[in-house]
Amino acid sequence: MKKKDVIMMSLDTSTKYTGWAVHKNAVYAKSGELDFADIKDGAERLDTMLHAIFDLLNKDHPYIVVIEETKAPRNAQTQRILTEILGAVRGWCLCNNAEFVSLAPSTWRKLVYGYDPRNRDIAKQMAIEKVLKDYGLNCSDNQAEAILIGLARINQFVKK
């Protein structure tokens, strides 16, 4: 009897972009970025982004979904949007019997780099460089961080 493949999707969300990555049996499979920067109305952008995220989730139907936990930014509106995205993804997981995992930026970065660089701009550049070096993929910081958020979850299991 063949074992079922374990599909994990990891997400790095923001108010205008969402990086996503899929790992199959703990091996990187594919990734991309959803771009909604051209939608000016915030409510419309959020709804459109959630539909696109749900389309990705429904297409790959992951067993595990890992998402970057929201970190309190200076802007309350940004925090609200990111929290809504997090809650919607959690709801999808609940309805689809998928494991939901949220990792704080400092947590997943420590699992990938061994430390948290703290400076957001430096951390984003490090992600781009690591994904280029390790996967040969030249991509945005959102896509790179989505890949590494998935890697961090894999590394949690390796440490166990």
Protein Blocks (a to p, Z undefined) as FASTA:
>chain_A
ZZdddddddddddfkbccddddeehiafbdcdddfklpmblklmmmmmmmmmmmmmmmno
pabdcdddddddfblklmmmmmmmmmmmmmmmmmnopacddddfklmmmmmnopaehiam
lmmmmmmmmmmmmnopacdfklmmmmmmmmmmmmmmmmZZ
